[in-house]
């Protein structure tokens, strides 16, 4: 399947820094939760 429409927003430098910071924190939280659930016998919420 080919992508027929590519969305290219015009973001300022400040917006790009915010998105980069949010994605870093999101992936960090995901890794922490994933590690905790893999190493325990019960689900942690």
BAKOLLUM-960190 format. One line per 10 residues: number of its first residue (from 1); their letters; for each residue x, y, z of C-alpha. Coordinates in pm, 1 decimal, decimal comma, m for minus. Example, Ala and Ser with C-alpha at 12.3 -4.5 7.8 and 13.67 -1.06 7.14 Angstrom:
BEGIN
1> AS> 1230,0 m450,0 780,0; 1367,0 m106,0 714,0 $
***
This chain:
BEGIN
1> XXXXXXXXXX> 0,0 0,0 0,0; 137,9 337,6 m95,8; 93,5 652,4 101,0; m85,7 899,0 m122,5; m83,7 1195,8 112,4; 211,4 1298,7 324,8; 145,4 1541,2 605,3; 434,7 1782,5 648,3; 348,6 2037,9 914,3; 546,1 2358,0 940,1 $
11> XXXXXXXXXX> 652,5 2353,7 1301,6; 868,1 2603,6 1479,2; 1190,1 2506,3 1652,8; 1014,2 2532,4 1989,4; 738,6 2293,4 1878,9; 993,9 2041,1 1753,0; 1180,4 2053,2 2083,8; 856,4 1992,6 2275,6; 767,3 1693,8 2054,5; 1116,8 1550,9 2093,7 $
21> XXXXXXXXXX> 1102,9 1590,2 2472,7; 756,7 1431,6 2498,3; 853,1 1135,8 2281,6; 1167,6 1077,7 2489,4; 970,0 1074,6 2815,2; 701,2 851,9 2664,4; 953,2 593,2 2548,4; 1128,2 607,4 2886,9; 801,5 538,5 3071,5; 718,0 257,8 2829,1 $
31> XXXXXXXXXX> 1055,9 93,9 2892,5; 1018,0 121,9 3271,0; 671,3 m34,9 3269,4; 773,5 m302,7 3020,3; 1076,2 m398,8 3231,7; 866,4 m406,3 3549,1; 600,4 m631,5 3398,3; 853,8 m869,9 3246,2; 1035,7 m914,5 3576,3; 732,8 m965,5 3800,5 $
41> XXXXX> 465,8 m1228,7 3818,0; 178,3 m981,1 3848,2; 71,5 m688,3 3636,5; 166,6 m344,5 3770,5; m62,5 m56,1 3683,6 $
***
